[in-house]
Amino acid sequence: MSRIVGHQPETTRPDQVLVLQDTTTRLQVVLEADLPVEAYRQLISLDLAAIRHGPLHYDRQRSEWRSELDEWQHRVPPT
């Protein structure tokens, strides 16, 4: 298994997060301390320009990055 993130100290707790913010778009990406390696692999290849509203979180049940606010803004109105 390859490592994308360096060694984490023993004091790191699963509830700790790191928030990255793009200086131009202001899009925020929330990185939880215990994200799986696959989450980082997906994030590297993700087209962040397609995300209009953040924050962006990794959904463990769906195994994908998503912005609930962005999804809500693009929902199809009921007929």
Buried (B, 14 or more C-beta within 10 A) or exposed (E): EEEEEEEEEEEEEEEEEEEEEEEEEEBBBBBBEEBEEEBBEBBEEBEEEEBEBBBBBBEEEEEEBEBEBBEEEEEEEEE
